[in-house]
Amino acid sequence: MSRNRQRVQIPQQDTDTTQQPPQLIPQQDTNPFGLSFVVPTEIVKLPSFGRLYGEDSPLQGLEEVEVKSMTAAEEDILINTSFIEQGIVFDRLIDSIMITPGVVAEDLMDCDKIAILMSARRTGYGDKVNFGVSCNNCGADIELEISLTKMLEDTLASSAEVEEKDWEFLNESNTFSFKLPVTELQVQIKLLTAEDTKHLEASKTQKQKLGLPYNETLEFLRACIVEAQGIVDRTSINKLVEILPAADARKIRVVHNENMPKVKADADIHCGSCGHKDKKEVPFSLGWFWSN
């Protein structure tokens, strides 16, 4: 028997023939660093609150996911030239740290992806991100520092409640109801899910391969309109889409885009040179992982 195995000593029976239970030699702590070998995890709340996923998706109704903190393995992903060139570096990173069963990056809405990436950056490299911007008034360079924690908190606060303007949110069907400005038809639309977006992209690719025309606006309208004037028949709705006035089509897109959850990545800017105050959107990028 290998000397690396633990040995179990079987005691001799005593005079009353009662067998004693085997005594196991306890494991010894072999960690010489004084550090836990268990990678810590954290809970990330999703800006979509799981509302934008289909019934067959593991993300449907899921308000948060569990991810592990970044390690040296994830550092390798971030500097992988092939992943960067293919545009899949963020998806590979998310899949590497994801713990919640059944959740993969390609099924996530963009807003949820960015929230997970922000959280990963915060735990891996710190809460503060520094970068430079230019003043819109005088062009001076401005050093800006943002807090990822605050951005995530602001995002969740803005996504928690649906703001109603000239449309109504129907909670039972998760749709938005409103009247079109030209035809005055009452319609209900849904926000496109990750599955819808993938389906539209696949349809576009297929038609391009076959040399067939592809109209993004028509396909978008077909995907998001679920009811028009009480009619839910898909054939009728598809015919309506083809003759819908441009102003009505624009209204549908505006309602859709305004209610699509987004990461609130805005930063307040104050120029020290001219005193100009402004607010700028700070798009998430790979450079955030290298900013101190």
PAKOL-479874 format. One record per residue (C-alpha): x, z, y; residue in one letter. Coordinates in Angstrom, 1 decimal, decimal comma, padded with zeros to 4 digits. Layout:
BEGIN
<atom px="X" pz="Z" py="Y" residuo="A"/>
...
This chain:
BEGIN
<atom px="000,0" pz="000,0" py="000,0" residuo="M"/>
<atom px="001,2" pz="-000,9" py="003,5" residuo="S"/>
<atom px="002,6" pz="002,1" py="005,4" residuo="R"/>
<atom px="000,7" pz="000,9" py="008,4" residuo="N"/>
<atom px="-002,6" pz="001,8" py="006,8" residuo="R"/>
<atom px="-004,1" pz="005,2" py="007,2" residuo="Q"/>
<atom px="-003,9" pz="007,2" py="004,0" residuo="R"/>
<atom px="-006,9" pz="009,2" py="002,7" residuo="V"/>
<atom px="-005,9" pz="012,3" py="000,8" residuo="Q"/>
<atom px="-008,4" pz="013,1" py="-002,0" residuo="I"/>
<atom px="-008,3" pz="016,8" py="-002,8" residuo="P"/>
<atom px="-008,1" pz="018,2" py="-006,3" residuo="Q"/>
<atom px="-011,2" pz="019,7" py="-007,7" residuo="Q"/>
<atom px="-011,3" pz="023,5" py="-007,8" residuo="D"/>
<atom px="-012,5" pz="025,7" py="-010,6" residuo="T"/>
<atom px="-016,2" pz="025,4" py="-009,8" residuo="D"/>
<atom px="-015,9" pz="021,6" py="-010,0" residuo="T"/>
<atom px="-017,3" pz="021,2" py="-006,4" residuo="T"/>
<atom px="-015,7" pz="018,1" py="-004,9" residuo="Q"/>
<atom px="-014,6" pz="018,5" py="-001,2" residuo="Q"/>
<atom px="-015,2" pz="015,6" py="001,2" residuo="P"/>
<atom px="-012,2" pz="013,5" py="002,0" residuo="P"/>
<atom px="-010,2" pz="014,5" py="005,1" residuo="Q"/>
<atom px="-009,5" pz="011,5" py="007,5" residuo="L"/>
<atom px="-006,4" pz="011,5" py="009,5" residuo="I"/>
<atom px="-007,5" pz="011,2" py="013,2" residuo="P"/>
<atom px="-006,4" pz="008,2" py="015,2" residuo="Q"/>
<atom px="-003,7" pz="008,8" py="017,8" residuo="Q"/>
<atom px="-003,8" pz="007,4" py="021,3" residuo="D"/>
<atom px="-001,2" pz="004,6" py="021,3" residuo="T"/>
<atom px="-001,8" pz="003,6" py="025,0" residuo="N"/>
<atom px="001,5" pz="004,5" py="026,8" residuo="P"/>
<atom px="000,3" pz="003,3" py="030,2" residuo="F"/>
<atom px="-002,4" pz="005,9" py="031,0" residuo="G"/>
<atom px="-004,9" pz="003,1" py="031,6" residuo="L"/>
<atom px="-008,1" pz="002,3" py="029,9" residuo="S"/>
<atom px="-008,0" pz="-000,9" py="027,9" residuo="F"/>
<atom px="-011,7" pz="-001,4" py="028,5" residuo="V"/>
<atom px="-012,3" pz="-004,0" py="031,3" residuo="V"/>
<atom px="-014,8" pz="-002,5" py="033,7" residuo="P"/>
<atom px="-018,1" pz="-004,3" py="034,3" residuo="T"/>
<atom px="-020,6" pz="-004,5" py="037,2" residuo="E"/>
<atom px="-024,2" pz="-005,5" py="037,8" residuo="I"/>
<atom px="-024,8" pz="-008,5" py="040,1" residuo="V"/>
<atom px="-028,3" pz="-008,9" py="041,6" residuo="K"/>
<atom px="-029,5" pz="-012,5" py="041,7" residuo="L"/>
<atom px="-030,8" pz="-013,9" py="045,0" residuo="P"/>
<atom px="-033,4" pz="-015,9" py="043,0" residuo="S"/>
<atom px="-034,7" pz="-012,7" py="041,4" residuo="F"/>
<atom px="-035,2" pz="-014,9" py="038,3" residuo="G"/>
<atom px="-038,2" pz="-016,6" py="039,9" residuo="R"/>
<atom px="-036,9" pz="-020,1" py="039,7" residuo="L"/>
<atom px="-036,3" pz="-020,5" py="036,0" residuo="Y"/>
<atom px="-038,5" pz="-022,0" py="033,3" residuo="G"/>
<atom px="-040,3" pz="-019,9" py="030,7" residuo="E"/>
<atom px="-037,8" pz="-021,0" py="028,0" residuo="D"/>
<atom px="-034,8" pz="-020,0" py="030,1" residuo="S"/>
<atom px="-033,0" pz="-016,6" py="029,4" residuo="P"/>
<atom px="-032,8" pz="-016,3" py="033,2" residuo="L"/>
<atom px="-036,6" pz="-016,4" py="033,7" residuo="Q"/>
<atom px="-037,6" pz="-013,1" py="035,4" residuo="G"/>
<atom px="-034,0" pz="-011,9" py="035,2" residuo="L"/>
<atom px="-033,2" pz="-010,0" py="038,4" residuo="E"/>
<atom px="-029,6" pz="-009,1" py="037,6" residuo="E"/>
<atom px="-026,7" pz="-010,0" py="035,3" residuo="V"/>
<atom px="-023,7" pz="-008,0" py="034,0" residuo="E"/>
<atom px="-020,2" pz="-009,4" py="034,5" residuo="V"/>
<atom px="-016,8" pz="-008,1" py="033,8" residuo="K"/>
<atom px="-014,1" pz="-007,7" py="036,4" residuo="S"/>
<atom px="-011,5" pz="-010,5" py="036,7" residuo="M"/>
<atom px="-008,3" pz="-010,2" py="034,8" residuo="T"/>
<atom px="-005,1" pz="-012,3" py="034,4" residuo="A"/>
<atom px="-007,1" pz="-014,6" py="032,1" residuo="A"/>
<atom px="-009,4" pz="-015,5" py="035,0" residuo="E"/>
<atom px="-006,4" pz="-016,0" py="037,3" residuo="E"/>
<atom px="-005,3" pz="-018,8" py="035,0" residuo="D"/>
<atom px="-008,7" pz="-020,4" py="035,3" residuo="I"/>
<atom px="-008,5" pz="-020,4" py="039,1" residuo="L"/>
<atom px="-005,2" pz="-022,2" py="039,1" residuo="I"/>
<atom px="-006,1" pz="-024,7" py="036,4" residuo="N"/>
<atom px="-005,5" pz="-028,1" py="038,0" residuo="T"/>
<atom px="-007,7" pz="-029,9" py="035,5" residuo="S"/>
<atom px="-010,7" pz="-027,6" py="036,1" residuo="F"/>
<atom px="-010,3" pz="-028,0" py="039,9" residuo="I"/>
<atom px="-010,1" pz="-031,8" py="039,7" residuo="E"/>
<atom px="-013,2" pz="-032,0" py="037,5" residuo="Q"/>
<atom px="-015,1" pz="-029,6" py="039,8" residuo="G"/>
<atom px="-015,8" pz="-027,1" py="037,0" residuo="I"/>
<atom px="-013,5" pz="-024,3" py="038,0" residuo="V"/>
<atom px="-016,3" pz="-022,1" py="039,2" residuo="F"/>
<atom px="-018,4" pz="-022,7" py="036,1" residuo="D"/>
<atom px="-015,5" pz="-021,8" py="033,8" residuo="R"/>
<atom px="-014,9" pz="-018,7" py="035,8" residuo="L"/>
<atom px="-018,5" pz="-017,5" py="035,6" residuo="I"/>
<atom px="-018,6" pz="-018,2" py="031,9" residuo="D"/>
<atom px="-015,4" pz="-016,3" py="031,4" residuo="S"/>
<atom px="-016,7" pz="-013,1" py="033,1" residuo="I"/>
<atom px="-020,4" pz="-013,3" py="032,0" residuo="M"/>
<atom px="-021,6" pz="-010,5" py="029,7" residuo="I"/>
<atom px="-025,4" pz="-010,9" py="029,8" residuo="T"/>
<atom px="-026,3" pz="-012,7" py="026,5" residuo="P"/>
<atom px="-027,6" pz="-016,3" py="026,8" residuo="G"/>
<atom px="-026,5" pz="-016,8" py="030,4" residuo="V"/>
<atom px="-024,2" pz="-019,8" py="031,1" residuo="V"/>
<atom px="-023,1" pz="-021,2" py="034,4" residuo="A"/>
<atom px="-024,7" pz="-024,6" py="034,0" residuo="E"/>
<atom px="-028,1" pz="-023,0" py="033,9" residuo="D"/>
<atom px="-027,7" pz="-021,0" py="037,1" residuo="L"/>
<atom px="-029,1" pz="-021,9" py="040,5" residuo="M"/>
<atom px="-026,5" pz="-022,5" py="043,1" residuo="D"/>
<atom px="-027,5" pz="-019,3" py="045,0" residuo="C"/>
<atom px="-027,1" pz="-017,2" py="041,9" residuo="D"/>
<atom px="-023,7" pz="-018,8" py="041,1" residuo="K"/>
<atom px="-022,4" pz="-018,0" py="044,5" residuo="I"/>
<atom px="-023,6" pz="-014,4" py="044,4" residuo="A"/>
<atom px="-021,7" pz="-014,0" py="041,1" residuo="I"/>
<atom px="-018,6" pz="-015,6" py="042,4" residuo="L"/>
<atom px="-018,7" pz="-013,4" py="045,6" residuo="M"/>
<atom px="-019,0" pz="-010,4" py="043,4" residuo="S"/>
<atom px="-016,0" pz="-011,5" py="041,2" residuo="A"/>
<atom px="-013,9" pz="-012,1" py="044,3" residuo="R"/>
<atom px="-014,7" pz="-008,7" py="045,7" residuo="R"/>
<atom px="-013,9" pz="-006,8" py="042,5" residuo="T"/>
<atom px="-010,8" pz="-009,0" py="041,8" residuo="G"/>
<atom px="-009,2" pz="-009,2" py="045,2" residuo="Y"/>
<atom px="-011,1" pz="-006,9" py="047,6" residuo="G"/>
<atom px="-014,2" pz="-006,9" py="049,8" residuo="D"/>
<atom px="-012,6" pz="-008,5" py="052,9" residuo="K"/>
<atom px="-012,1" pz="-012,2" py="053,4" residuo="V"/>
<atom px="-010,0" pz="-013,5" py="056,3" residuo="N"/>
<atom px="-009,9" pz="-017,0" py="057,6" residuo="F"/>
<atom px="-009,6" pz="-019,0" py="060,8" residuo="G"/>
<atom px="-012,3" pz="-020,9" py="062,8" residuo="V"/>
<atom px="-012,4" pz="-022,7" py="066,1" residuo="S"/>
<atom px="-014,5" pz="-021,8" py="069,1" residuo="C"/>
<atom px="-017,3" pz="-024,3" py="069,7" residuo="N"/>
<atom px="-017,0" pz="-023,8" py="073,4" residuo="N"/>
<atom px="-013,3" pz="-023,9" py="074,2" residuo="C"/>
<atom px="-011,7" pz="-024,9" py="070,9" residuo="G"/>
<atom px="-009,5" pz="-021,8" py="070,7" residuo="A"/>
<atom px="-008,4" pz="-020,5" py="067,2" residuo="D"/>
<atom px="-010,3" pz="-017,4" py="066,1" residuo="I"/>
<atom px="-009,3" pz="-015,1" py="063,2" residuo="E"/>
<atom px="-012,4" pz="-014,0" py="061,4" residuo="L"/>
<atom px="-012,9" pz="-011,2" py="058,8" residuo="E"/>
<atom px="-016,1" pz="-010,9" py="056,7" residuo="I"/>
<atom px="-017,4" pz="-008,4" py="054,2" residuo="S"/>
<atom px="-018,6" pz="-009,8" py="050,9" residuo="L"/>
<atom px="-020,6" pz="-006,6" py="050,3" residuo="T"/>
<atom px="-022,5" pz="-007,1" py="053,6" residuo="K"/>
<atom px="-023,1" pz="-010,8" py="052,8" residuo="M"/>
<atom px="-024,5" pz="-010,0" py="049,4" residuo="L"/>
<atom px="-026,7" pz="-007,2" py="050,8" residuo="E"/>
<atom px="-028,0" pz="-009,6" py="053,6" residuo="D"/>
<atom px="-028,7" pz="-012,3" py="051,0" residuo="T"/>
<atom px="-030,8" pz="-010,0" py="048,8" residuo="L"/>
<atom px="-032,7" pz="-008,6" py="051,8" residuo="A"/>
<atom px="-033,6" pz="-012,1" py="053,0" residuo="S"/>
<atom px="-034,6" pz="-013,3" py="049,5" residuo="S"/>
<atom px="-036,7" pz="-010,3" py="048,5" residuo="A"/>
<atom px="-039,7" pz="-011,3" py="050,6" residuo="E"/>
<atom px="-041,1" pz="-014,8" py="051,0" residuo="V"/>
<atom px="-041,8" pz="-015,6" py="054,6" residuo="E"/>
<atom px="-045,1" pz="-017,4" py="055,2" residuo="E"/>
<atom px="-045,6" pz="-019,7" py="058,1" residuo="K"/>
<atom px="-048,1" pz="-022,5" py="057,8" residuo="D"/>
<atom px="-048,0" pz="-022,2" py="054,0" residuo="W"/>
<atom px="-049,1" pz="-019,6" py="051,5" residuo="E"/>
<atom px="-047,1" pz="-018,3" py="048,6" residuo="F"/>
<atom px="-049,2" pz="-018,0" py="045,4" residuo="L"/>
<atom px="-047,6" pz="-015,2" py="043,4" residuo="N"/>
<atom px="-049,6" pz="-015,9" py="040,2" residuo="E"/>
<atom px="-048,3" pz="-019,5" py="039,9" residuo="S"/>
<atom px="-045,1" pz="-019,1" py="041,9" residuo="N"/>
<atom px="-046,0" pz="-022,0" py="044,1" residuo="T"/>
<atom px="-046,5" pz="-022,7" py="047,8" residuo="F"/>
<atom px="-049,8" pz="-024,0" py="049,1" residuo="S"/>
<atom px="-050,3" pz="-025,9" py="052,4" residuo="F"/>
<atom px="-052,0" pz="-028,8" py="054,1" residuo="K"/>
<atom px="-050,2" pz="-032,0" py="054,7" residuo="L"/>
<atom px="-050,1" pz="-033,1" py="058,3" residuo="P"/>
<atom px="-051,2" pz="-036,8" py="058,0" residuo="V"/>
<atom px="-053,5" pz="-037,1" py="054,9" residuo="T"/>
<atom px="-054,6" pz="-033,4" py="055,3" residuo="E"/>
<atom px="-054,5" pz="-033,0" py="051,5" residuo="L"/>
<atom px="-054,1" pz="-029,4" py="050,2" residuo="Q"/>
<atom px="-051,0" pz="-029,4" py="047,9" residuo="V"/>
<atom px="-049,2" pz="-026,9" py="045,8" residuo="Q"/>
<atom px="-045,5" pz="-027,3" py="045,3" residuo="I"/>
<atom px="-042,9" pz="-025,4" py="043,2" residuo="K"/>
<atom px="-039,2" pz="-024,9" py="044,0" residuo="L"/>
<atom px="-037,0" pz="-027,0" py="041,8" residuo="L"/>
<atom px="-035,3" pz="-025,1" py="039,0" residuo="T"/>
<atom px="-031,8" pz="-025,7" py="037,7" residuo="A"/>
<atom px="-033,4" pz="-027,5" py="034,8" residuo="E"/>
<atom px="-035,3" pz="-029,8" py="037,2" residuo="D"/>
<atom px="-032,2" pz="-030,6" py="039,1" residuo="T"/>
<atom px="-030,3" pz="-031,5" py="035,9" residuo="K"/>
<atom px="-033,2" pz="-033,7" py="034,8" residuo="H"/>
<atom px="-033,2" pz="-035,5" py="038,1" residuo="L"/>
<atom px="-029,4" pz="-036,0" py="038,0" residuo="E"/>
<atom px="-029,6" pz="-037,3" py="034,4" residuo="A"/>
<atom px="-032,4" pz="-039,7" py="035,3" residuo="S"/>
<atom px="-030,4" pz="-041,0" py="038,3" residuo="K"/>
<atom px="-027,3" pz="-041,6" py="036,1" residuo="T"/>
<atom px="-029,3" pz="-043,4" py="033,4" residuo="Q"/>
<atom px="-031,1" pz="-045,7" py="035,9" residuo="K"/>
<atom px="-027,8" pz="-046,5" py="037,6" residuo="Q"/>
<atom px="-026,3" pz="-047,5" py="034,2" residuo="K"/>
<atom px="-029,2" pz="-049,8" py="033,6" residuo="L"/>
<atom px="-029,1" pz="-051,2" py="037,0" residuo="G"/>
<atom px="-032,5" pz="-049,9" py="037,9" residuo="L"/>
<atom px="-033,6" pz="-048,7" py="041,3" residuo="P"/>
<atom px="-033,7" pz="-044,9" py="041,9" residuo="Y"/>
<atom px="-035,6" pz="-043,4" py="044,8" residuo="N"/>
<atom px="-034,5" pz="-039,8" py="045,3" residuo="E"/>
<atom px="-037,4" pz="-038,9" py="047,6" residuo="T"/>
<atom px="-040,0" pz="-040,2" py="045,2" residuo="L"/>
<atom px="-038,4" pz="-038,4" py="042,2" residuo="E"/>
<atom px="-038,1" pz="-035,2" py="044,2" residuo="F"/>
<atom px="-041,8" pz="-035,3" py="045,2" residuo="L"/>
<atom px="-042,9" pz="-036,0" py="041,6" residuo="R"/>
<atom px="-040,8" pz="-033,0" py="040,4" residuo="A"/>
<atom px="-042,1" pz="-030,5" py="042,9" residuo="C"/>
<atom px="-045,8" pz="-031,3" py="043,5" residuo="I"/>
<atom px="-047,8" pz="-029,5" py="040,9" residuo="V"/>
<atom px="-051,3" pz="-029,9" py="042,4" residuo="E"/>
<atom px="-052,9" pz="-032,0" py="045,1" residuo="A"/>
<atom px="-056,5" pz="-031,4" py="046,4" residuo="Q"/>
<atom px="-057,2" pz="-029,5" py="043,2" residuo="G"/>
<atom px="-055,9" pz="-032,3" py="040,9" residuo="I"/>
<atom px="-053,2" pz="-031,5" py="038,4" residuo="V"/>
<atom px="-053,2" pz="-034,8" py="036,4" residuo="D"/>
<atom px="-049,6" pz="-036,1" py="036,5" residuo="R"/>
<atom px="-050,6" pz="-039,8" py="036,5" residuo="T"/>
<atom px="-052,7" pz="-039,3" py="039,6" residuo="S"/>
<atom px="-050,0" pz="-037,2" py="041,4" residuo="I"/>
<atom px="-047,4" pz="-039,9" py="040,6" residuo="N"/>
<atom px="-049,6" pz="-042,6" py="042,1" residuo="K"/>
<atom px="-050,2" pz="-040,4" py="045,2" residuo="L"/>
<atom px="-046,5" pz="-039,9" py="045,7" residuo="V"/>
<atom px="-045,9" pz="-043,7" py="046,0" residuo="E"/>
<atom px="-048,3" pz="-044,0" py="049,0" residuo="I"/>
<atom px="-047,7" pz="-040,7" py="050,7" residuo="L"/>
<atom px="-046,9" pz="-041,1" py="054,4" residuo="P"/>
<atom px="-043,3" pz="-040,3" py="055,4" residuo="A"/>
<atom px="-044,4" pz="-037,3" py="057,6" residuo="A"/>
<atom px="-046,2" pz="-035,7" py="054,6" residuo="D"/>
<atom px="-043,1" pz="-036,3" py="052,4" residuo="A"/>
<atom px="-041,0" pz="-034,7" py="055,0" residuo="R"/>
<atom px="-043,3" pz="-031,7" py="055,3" residuo="K"/>
<atom px="-043,0" pz="-031,1" py="051,5" residuo="I"/>
<atom px="-039,2" pz="-031,2" py="051,7" residuo="R"/>
<atom px="-039,1" pz="-028,8" py="054,6" residuo="V"/>
<atom px="-041,3" pz="-026,2" py="052,9" residuo="V"/>
<atom px="-039,3" pz="-026,6" py="049,7" residuo="H"/>
<atom px="-035,9" pz="-026,2" py="051,4" residuo="N"/>
<atom px="-036,9" pz="-023,4" py="053,7" residuo="E"/>
<atom px="-038,0" pz="-021,3" py="050,8" residuo="N"/>
<atom px="-035,2" pz="-022,1" py="048,4" residuo="M"/>
<atom px="-033,1" pz="-018,9" py="048,1" residuo="P"/>
<atom px="-029,7" pz="-019,2" py="049,7" residuo="K"/>
<atom px="-026,6" pz="-017,0" py="050,0" residuo="V"/>
<atom px="-026,6" pz="-015,7" py="053,6" residuo="K"/>
<atom px="-023,0" pz="-016,6" py="054,5" residuo="A"/>
<atom px="-023,3" pz="-016,3" py="058,2" residuo="D"/>
<atom px="-020,6" pz="-014,8" py="060,4" residuo="A"/>
<atom px="-020,8" pz="-013,6" py="064,0" residuo="D"/>
<atom px="-018,1" pz="-015,1" py="066,2" residuo="I"/>
<atom px="-016,8" pz="-013,8" py="069,5" residuo="H"/>
<atom px="-014,1" pz="-015,9" py="071,2" residuo="C"/>
<atom px="-011,5" pz="-013,7" py="072,9" residuo="G"/>
<atom px="-010,4" pz="-016,6" py="075,1" residuo="S"/>
<atom px="-013,7" pz="-017,6" py="076,8" residuo="C"/>
<atom px="-016,0" pz="-014,9" py="075,6" residuo="G"/>
<atom px="-018,4" pz="-017,3" py="073,9" residuo="H"/>
<atom px="-020,5" pz="-015,8" py="071,1" residuo="K"/>
<atom px="-021,7" pz="-017,9" py="068,2" residuo="D"/>
<atom px="-022,9" pz="-017,7" py="064,6" residuo="K"/>
<atom px="-021,4" pz="-019,9" py="061,9" residuo="K"/>
<atom px="-022,2" pz="-020,5" py="058,3" residuo="E"/>
<atom px="-019,2" pz="-019,8" py="056,1" residuo="V"/>
<atom px="-019,4" pz="-022,0" py="053,0" residuo="P"/>
<atom px="-018,0" pz="-020,5" py="049,8" residuo="F"/>
<atom px="-014,9" pz="-022,2" py="048,6" residuo="S"/>
<atom px="-012,0" pz="-021,7" py="046,2" residuo="L"/>
<atom px="-009,8" pz="-020,7" py="049,2" residuo="G"/>
<atom px="-011,7" pz="-017,4" py="049,3" residuo="W"/>
<atom px="-009,9" pz="-016,2" py="046,2" residuo="F"/>
<atom px="-006,5" pz="-016,6" py="048,0" residuo="W"/>
<atom px="-007,5" pz="-015,2" py="051,3" residuo="S"/>
<atom px="-006,2" pz="-011,6" py="052,1" residuo="N"/>
